[in-house]
Amino acid sequence: MASYEQKIQSWDKRYQYLLFAAEPYEVIGFKIPSTEIDKSTDKFFSYWDPDKKSYILQLYFKPRPPEINRQPAAPGTVPNGTGG
């Protein structure tokens, strides 16, 4: 679920919500980064154990392009780190 779809916290495009629903419980959500999830079969795994009533989910995020991972320059500095 996208951050703007929920009404409990203020909207933040940096996050999305992973929701789980199971009887007799209400829906539970986990706030995770809004990075795309890698759904390829070797990276995405889910399993329900009916005897233990346990659900397992393993997921990986797709790598971000390098320009997204770079920290913004601090105010008053030159982006290459020389400080001007």
PyMOL commands that place a pseudoatom at each C-alpha (Angstrom):
pseudoatom trace, name=CA, resn=MET, resi=1, chain=A, elem=C, hetatm=0, pos=[0.000, 0.000, 0.000]
pseudoatom trace, name=CA, resn=ALA, resi=2, chain=A, elem=C, hetatm=0, pos=[1.339, 3.426, -0.853]
pseudoatom trace, name=CA, resn=SER, resi=3, chain=A, elem=C, hetatm=0, pos=[1.973, 5.892, 1.964]
pseudoatom trace, name=CA, resn=TYR, resi=4, chain=A, elem=C, hetatm=0, pos=[-0.712, 8.305, 0.728]
pseudoatom trace, name=CA, resn=GLU, resi=5, chain=A, elem=C, hetatm=0, pos=[-3.412, 5.590, 0.901]
pseudoatom trace, name=CA, resn=GLN, resi=6, chain=A, elem=C, hetatm=0, pos=[-3.255, 5.223, 4.685]
pseudoatom trace, name=CA, resn=LYS, resi=7, chain=A, elem=C, hetatm=0, pos=[-4.698, 7.867, 7.010]
pseudoatom trace, name=CA, resn=ILE, resi=8, chain=A, elem=C, hetatm=0, pos=[-2.872, 7.249, 10.329]
pseudoatom trace, name=CA, resn=GLN, resi=9, chain=A, elem=C, hetatm=0, pos=[0.477, 8.925, 9.586]
pseudoatom trace, name=CA, resn=SER, resi=10, chain=A, elem=C, hetatm=0, pos=[1.222, 11.860, 7.311]
pseudoatom trace, name=CA, resn=TRP, resi=11, chain=A, elem=C, hetatm=0, pos=[2.047, 10.994, 3.703]
pseudoatom trace, name=CA, resn=ASP, resi=12, chain=A, elem=C, hetatm=0, pos=[5.730, 10.309, 3.019]
pseudoatom trace, name=CA, resn=LYS, resi=13, chain=A, elem=C, hetatm=0, pos=[6.781, 9.152, -0.448]
pseudoatom trace, name=CA, resn=ARG, resi=14, chain=A, elem=C, hetatm=0, pos=[9.894, 7.460, 1.015]
pseudoatom trace, name=CA, resn=TYR, resi=15, chain=A, elem=C, hetatm=0, pos=[7.766, 4.655, 2.503]
pseudoatom trace, name=CA, resn=GLN, resi=16, chain=A, elem=C, hetatm=0, pos=[5.168, 2.058, 1.576]
pseudoatom trace, name=CA, resn=TYR, resi=17, chain=A, elem=C, hetatm=0, pos=[3.235, -0.361, 3.763]
pseudoatom trace, name=CA, resn=LEU, resi=18, chain=A, elem=C, hetatm=0, pos=[3.361, -4.152, 3.667]
pseudoatom trace, name=CA, resn=LEU, resi=19, chain=A, elem=C, hetatm=0, pos=[-0.006, -5.450, 4.909]
pseudoatom trace, name=CA, resn=PHE, resi=20, chain=A, elem=C, hetatm=0, pos=[-0.968, -8.842, 6.331]
pseudoatom trace, name=CA, resn=ALA, resi=21, chain=A, elem=C, hetatm=0, pos=[-4.514, -9.979, 7.062]
pseudoatom trace, name=CA, resn=ALA, resi=22, chain=A, elem=C, hetatm=0, pos=[-5.505, -13.223, 8.788]
pseudoatom trace, name=CA, resn=GLU, resi=23, chain=A, elem=C, hetatm=0, pos=[-8.616, -14.383, 10.610]
pseudoatom trace, name=CA, resn=PRO, resi=24, chain=A, elem=C, hetatm=0, pos=[-9.465, -13.662, 13.411]
pseudoatom trace, name=CA, resn=TYR, resi=25, chain=A, elem=C, hetatm=0, pos=[-7.012, -10.740, 13.571]
pseudoatom trace, name=CA, resn=GLU, resi=26, chain=A, elem=C, hetatm=0, pos=[-7.205, -7.287, 12.107]
pseudoatom trace, name=CA, resn=VAL, resi=27, chain=A, elem=C, hetatm=0, pos=[-4.836, -6.187, 9.374]
pseudoatom trace, name=CA, resn=ILE, resi=28, chain=A, elem=C, hetatm=0, pos=[-1.273, -5.483, 10.487]
pseudoatom trace, name=CA, resn=GLY, resi=29, chain=A, elem=C, hetatm=0, pos=[1.043, -3.244, 8.477]
pseudoatom trace, name=CA, resn=PHE, resi=30, chain=A, elem=C, hetatm=0, pos=[4.791, -2.779, 8.335]
pseudoatom trace, name=CA, resn=LYS, resi=31, chain=A, elem=C, hetatm=0, pos=[6.329, 0.486, 7.162]
pseudoatom trace, name=CA, resn=ILE, resi=32, chain=A, elem=C, hetatm=0, pos=[9.105, -0.304, 4.678]
pseudoatom trace, name=CA, resn=PRO, resi=33, chain=A, elem=C, hetatm=0, pos=[11.158, 1.773, 2.201]
pseudoatom trace, name=CA, resn=SER, resi=34, chain=A, elem=C, hetatm=0, pos=[9.343, 2.617, -1.029]
pseudoatom trace, name=CA, resn=THR, resi=35, chain=A, elem=C, hetatm=0, pos=[12.056, 0.856, -3.012]
pseudoatom trace, name=CA, resn=GLU, resi=36, chain=A, elem=C, hetatm=0, pos=[10.734, -1.618, -5.579]
pseudoatom trace, name=CA, resn=ILE, resi=37, chain=A, elem=C, hetatm=0, pos=[10.503, -5.197, -4.304]
pseudoatom trace, name=CA, resn=ASP, resi=38, chain=A, elem=C, hetatm=0, pos=[12.303, -7.884, -6.303]
pseudoatom trace, name=CA, resn=LYS, resi=39, chain=A, elem=C, hetatm=0, pos=[9.622, -10.522, -6.974]
pseudoatom trace, name=CA, resn=SER, resi=40, chain=A, elem=C, hetatm=0, pos=[11.819, -12.945, -8.909]
pseudoatom trace, name=CA, resn=THR, resi=41, chain=A, elem=C, hetatm=0, pos=[11.457, -16.529, -7.682]
pseudoatom trace, name=CA, resn=ASP, resi=42, chain=A, elem=C, hetatm=0, pos=[14.951, -16.734, -6.187]
pseudoatom trace, name=CA, resn=LYS, resi=43, chain=A, elem=C, hetatm=0, pos=[14.461, -13.531, -4.161]
pseudoatom trace, name=CA, resn=PHE, resi=44, chain=A, elem=C, hetatm=0, pos=[10.807, -13.695, -3.076]
pseudoatom trace, name=CA, resn=PHE, resi=45, chain=A, elem=C, hetatm=0, pos=[9.708, -16.471, -0.741]
pseudoatom trace, name=CA, resn=SER, resi=46, chain=A, elem=C, hetatm=0, pos=[6.546, -17.030, 1.269]
pseudoatom trace, name=CA, resn=TYR, resi=47, chain=A, elem=C, hetatm=0, pos=[5.397, -20.046, 3.236]
pseudoatom trace, name=CA, resn=TRP, resi=48, chain=A, elem=C, hetatm=0, pos=[2.381, -20.849, 5.407]
pseudoatom trace, name=CA, resn=ASP, resi=49, chain=A, elem=C, hetatm=0, pos=[2.745, -23.609, 8.024]
pseudoatom trace, name=CA, resn=PRO, resi=50, chain=A, elem=C, hetatm=0, pos=[-0.821, -24.662, 8.907]
pseudoatom trace, name=CA, resn=ASP, resi=51, chain=A, elem=C, hetatm=0, pos=[0.284, -26.773, 11.886]
pseudoatom trace, name=CA, resn=LYS, resi=52, chain=A, elem=C, hetatm=0, pos=[2.236, -23.984, 13.570]
pseudoatom trace, name=CA, resn=LYS, resi=53, chain=A, elem=C, hetatm=0, pos=[-0.047, -21.294, 12.112]
pseudoatom trace, name=CA, resn=SER, resi=54, chain=A, elem=C, hetatm=0, pos=[3.086, -19.451, 11.092]
pseudoatom trace, name=CA, resn=TYR, resi=55, chain=A, elem=C, hetatm=0, pos=[3.593, -17.360, 7.955]
pseudoatom trace, name=CA, resn=ILE, resi=56, chain=A, elem=C, hetatm=0, pos=[7.067, -16.603, 6.621]
pseudoatom trace, name=CA, resn=LEU, resi=57, chain=A, elem=C, hetatm=0, pos=[7.823, -13.916, 4.064]
pseudoatom trace, name=CA, resn=GLN, resi=58, chain=A, elem=C, hetatm=0, pos=[11.293, -13.171, 2.736]
pseudoatom trace, name=CA, resn=LEU, resi=59, chain=A, elem=C, hetatm=0, pos=[11.785, -10.365, 0.269]
pseudoatom trace, name=CA, resn=TYR, resi=60, chain=A, elem=C, hetatm=0, pos=[14.569, -8.327, -1.253]
pseudoatom trace, name=CA, resn=PHE, resi=61, chain=A, elem=C, hetatm=0, pos=[14.528, -4.809, -2.595]
pseudoatom trace, name=CA, resn=LYS, resi=62, chain=A, elem=C, hetatm=0, pos=[15.758, -4.123, -6.119]
pseudoatom trace, name=CA, resn=PRO, resi=63, chain=A, elem=C, hetatm=0, pos=[19.040, -2.186, -6.155]
pseudoatom trace, name=CA, resn=ARG, resi=64, chain=A, elem=C, hetatm=0, pos=[18.641, 1.558, -6.499]
pseudoatom trace, name=CA, resn=PRO, resi=65, chain=A, elem=C, hetatm=0, pos=[20.521, 3.467, -9.195]
pseudoatom trace, name=CA, resn=PRO, resi=66, chain=A, elem=C, hetatm=0, pos=[23.731, 5.065, -7.799]
pseudoatom trace, name=CA, resn=GLU, resi=67, chain=A, elem=C, hetatm=0, pos=[22.384, 8.629, -8.038]
pseudoatom trace, name=CA, resn=ILE, resi=68, chain=A, elem=C, hetatm=0, pos=[19.540, 7.759, -5.651]
pseudoatom trace, name=CA, resn=ASN, resi=69, chain=A, elem=C, hetatm=0, pos=[21.922, 6.274, -3.080]
pseudoatom trace, name=CA, resn=ARG, resi=70, chain=A, elem=C, hetatm=0, pos=[24.169, 9.349, -3.045]
pseudoatom trace, name=CA, resn=GLN, resi=71, chain=A, elem=C, hetatm=0, pos=[23.671, 11.658, -0.053]
pseudoatom trace, name=CA, resn=PRO, resi=72, chain=A, elem=C, hetatm=0, pos=[22.828, 15.289, -0.881]
pseudoatom trace, name=CA, resn=ALA, resi=73, chain=A, elem=C, hetatm=0, pos=[25.627, 17.812, -0.374]
pseudoatom trace, name=CA, resn=ALA, resi=74, chain=A, elem=C, hetatm=0, pos=[25.550, 19.692, 2.912]
pseudoatom trace, name=CA, resn=PRO, resi=75, chain=A, elem=C, hetatm=0, pos=[24.553, 23.376, 2.703]
pseudoatom trace, name=CA, resn=GLY, resi=76, chain=A, elem=C, hetatm=0, pos=[27.527, 25.578, 1.866]
pseudoatom trace, name=CA, resn=THR, resi=77, chain=A, elem=C, hetatm=0, pos=[29.585, 22.820, 0.257]
pseudoatom trace, name=CA, resn=VAL, resi=78, chain=A, elem=C, hetatm=0, pos=[30.383, 21.993, -3.326]
pseudoatom trace, name=CA, resn=PRO, resi=79, chain=A, elem=C, hetatm=0, pos=[28.896, 18.632, -4.452]
pseudoatom trace, name=CA, resn=ASN, resi=80, chain=A, elem=C, hetatm=0, pos=[32.356, 17.113, -5.131]
pseudoatom trace, name=CA, resn=GLY, resi=81, chain=A, elem=C, hetatm=0, pos=[33.213, 17.493, -1.428]
pseudoatom trace, name=CA, resn=THR, resi=82, chain=A, elem=C, hetatm=0, pos=[35.874, 20.230, -1.660]
pseudoatom trace, name=CA, resn=GLY, resi=83, chain=A, elem=C, hetatm=0, pos=[33.877, 22.695, 0.436]
pseudoatom trace, name=CA, resn=GLY, resi=84, chain=A, elem=C, hetatm=0, pos=[34.435, 25.620, -1.965]
for i in range(1, 84): cmd.bond("trace and resi %d" % i, "trace and resi %d" % (i + 1))
show_as sticks, trace
zoom trace
